[in-house]
């Protein structure tokens, strides 16, 4: 399997992320198939030594866009007093890290 140059996906996606394991090279490609062109957009290649751990990491990467959107919705629509304090701060920090906001 040829490794893509991209290790992250900027922006949001609406495609369903999929996993393509390469058991020979012990890596898992995470990406989405473009619906009209059937081109594969690779988001990450996860090398692994432990197959279960490799799949756990790959599934987390595949779920990241939906997790980000859900966290943004939670922090936007819940009353401010419900998302104040350390939990809200961690949520806002995670959003900033995922979106690149507040970073040089």
C-alpha positions as CSV (number, residue, x, y, z in Angstrom):
1,X,0.0,0.0,0.0
2,X,1.4,3.4,-1.0
3,X,1.3,5.8,1.9
4,X,-0.4,9.2,1.2
5,X,1.5,12.4,2.0
6,X,-1.3,13.7,4.2
7,X,-1.4,12.9,7.8
8,X,-4.4,15.0,8.7
9,X,-7.6,16.3,7.0
10,X,-8.2,20.0,7.4
11,X,-11.8,21.1,7.3
12,X,-15.0,19.1,7.8
13,X,-16.2,16.2,5.8
14,X,-19.6,14.6,5.2
15,X,-18.3,11.3,3.8
16,X,-18.4,8.2,5.8
17,X,-14.9,7.3,6.9
18,X,-13.7,3.8,6.2
19,X,-10.8,1.6,7.2
20,X,-8.6,-0.4,4.8
21,X,-6.3,-2.8,6.6
22,X,-3.0,-3.8,5.0
23,X,-2.0,-6.9,7.1
24,X,1.2,-7.5,5.1
25,X,2.7,-4.1,6.0
26,X,0.9,-3.9,9.4
27,X,-0.9,-0.6,8.7
28,X,-4.4,0.7,8.4
29,X,-5.5,3.4,6.0
30,X,-8.3,5.7,7.2
31,X,-10.2,7.6,4.5
32,X,-13.3,8.3,2.6
33,X,-14.4,7.4,-0.9
34,X,-15.6,10.4,-3.0
35,X,-19.1,9.5,-4.1
36,X,-19.0,10.8,-7.6
37,X,-15.5,9.9,-8.6
38,X,-14.7,6.8,-6.5
39,X,-11.4,8.4,-5.6
40,X,-10.1,7.6,-2.1
41,X,-9.3,10.5,0.1
42,X,-6.8,9.2,2.7
43,X,-6.8,10.9,6.1
44,X,-4.2,8.8,7.8
45,X,-2.1,5.7,7.7
46,X,-1.9,4.0,11.1
47,X,1.0,1.6,11.5
48,X,0.6,-0.9,14.2
49,X,2.4,-3.7,16.1
50,X,-0.7,-4.7,18.0
51,X,-3.6,-5.2,15.7
52,X,-6.3,-4.4,18.2
53,X,-4.6,-1.2,19.3
54,X,-4.1,-0.2,15.6
55,X,-7.8,-0.7,14.8
56,X,-8.8,1.3,18.0
57,X,-6.6,4.2,16.9
58,X,-7.9,4.0,13.3
59,X,-11.5,3.9,14.5
60,X,-10.9,7.0,16.6
61,X,-9.4,8.8,13.7
62,X,-12.4,7.8,11.5
63,X,-14.8,9.1,14.2
64,X,-13.0,12.4,14.7
65,X,-15.1,14.6,12.4
66,X,-18.3,13.4,14.0
67,X,-16.9,13.8,17.5
68,X,-15.8,17.3,16.7
69,X,-19.2,18.2,15.4
70,X,-21.0,16.7,18.4
71,X,-18.7,18.5,20.9
72,X,-19.2,21.8,19.1
73,X,-23.0,21.3,19.2
74,X,-22.8,20.4,22.9
75,X,-20.9,23.5,23.8
76,X,-23.1,25.7,21.6
77,X,-26.5,24.6,22.6
78,X,-26.2,23.7,26.3
79,X,-26.7,26.5,28.8
80,X,-23.3,28.2,29.6
81,X,-23.5,27.2,33.2
82,X,-23.7,23.5,32.2
83,X,-20.4,23.8,30.2
84,X,-18.5,26.0,32.6
85,X,-15.5,24.8,34.5
86,X,-12.8,22.2,33.7
87,X,-15.0,20.0,31.5
88,X,-16.0,22.9,29.3
89,X,-12.5,24.2,29.2
90,X,-11.2,20.7,28.0
91,X,-13.9,20.6,25.4
92,X,-13.0,24.1,24.1
93,X,-9.3,23.2,24.1
94,X,-10.0,20.0,22.1
95,X,-12.0,22.0,19.5
96,X,-9.1,24.5,19.3
97,X,-6.6,21.7,18.8
98,X,-8.8,20.0,16.2
99,X,-9.5,23.2,14.2
100,X,-6.1,24.8,14.6
101,X,-7.6,27.9,16.3
102,X,-5.4,29.5,18.9
103,X,-2.3,27.8,17.6
104,X,0.6,29.5,15.7
